[in-house]
Amino acid sequence: MTATLLSCLTGVTMAYGGCGYWSLATQNLVYVFVNTVLLWHYSPWHPKLQWDFAPVRRMFGFSWKVMVTTIATQINNNVINVLTVRHFGQMRAGNYFQAYQWDSKAFSLVQGMVSQVAQPVLVDLREDGQRQLGAFRKLMRFTAFIAFPLLLGLRLVSHEFIVLTIGEKWLASVPLLQLLCLGGCVMPLCTLLSNMVLSKGRSDLYLWATLALCLLQVGLMAVLWPRGLTTMVGAYVALSWSWLFVWFLLVRMLTGYRLADFLTDTLPFALAAAVVMLLTGLATQSISSFWLLLPVRVVMAAVLYYAVMRLAGAKILEECLETGLETAYAPDNYIRVLLATGQFQDAKDFLESGKYRISKPCIFGEMENGKVVQKGVYAKMARGKMVRFMAVNEVEEPEQIKAFDWSGYRF
């Protein structure tokens, strides 16, 4: 969040100062730099010139496909960026990149929030298919509950948002941003579905599905660029929605996730968000001041969406409220066990400012040369196992956690 805010501020300031496309390039560099510095500062693990290939050998059959997929995706994105500038010129390409930046920041916020939880949870439950599917469906509902109002809301306020943040000279990016937001709605859902595929150990399906998507994107550009940038972006949005169902079919093949369940988990939130944004837009269209229009639309849409979810009896809303109330009205002797890594130390500091007692951080490490070394993949798995251990055994006291023992990780 800090890196996103600082990079956006830098990009907006440079754009306001007339730096043009350099503002976009600098914005990306600032984001990467700040994110890297903060990770280095807060993470207990730092790269070292010590090599241990045993984990690589164990995971190579699975992980090389993920690595190739990631590299191919980055190459594809860069190729599309270069071709966009070549076919449409710097000005129109700049409008597209500006629209894409805001859209990607919105859906990436949801993606990152869900992915950090989804992957370890789904992997941990992979031996219990029914429980895994139940957890996956709850994650799908939560993702749809957040993603659709966020992206459709950004689409609703795109005009005034662009004018107030980066100026009227970028107004040409508004129609592109509105189109991209329609595709951005499903990006977090696609990510969650692909996480389910990976949790089943099918990195081969993940590889081929992603490569096919990359090739189709480049093919669409080759065919549609003479018809204009808006047509091409519209085709990309249609492809994103189509690929949502490709990922669904793969998950269905692996888990038996039915189409009826998929629509039940996602469609109500999409329809509710769409109706809320439509009503909000109609109710506020007479407001001429952008400084008033933006906050009014945000507040009205949030209130209406909450009201619709409340009237519909959405369980995911009730669960979110219950979690918030438990946090607000927890007893004075309420204990929270800190399993997070070092970069989340600020969360510990925040919680300790309240009335909770916080445990010392649980370090999931291995002894090497007299030092405790944390290995990211295994530490994440161990955290998930400990959460499951506490739930299954109905742990209520910290002393009970000492009985945890999994794959060599023990107190």
PyMOL commands that set and color helices and strands:
alter all, ss='L'
color gray80, all
select helices_A, chain A and resi 2-16+21-42+54-124+129-156+158-166+168-170+173-184+187-199+203-227+229-255+259-284+290-312+315-328+342-352+376-392+398-403
alter helices_A, ss='H'
color red, helices_A
select strands_A, chain A and resi 335-336+357-358+366-368+371-373+405-406+409-410
alter strands_A, ss='S'
color yellow, strands_A
deselect
rebuild
show_as cartoon
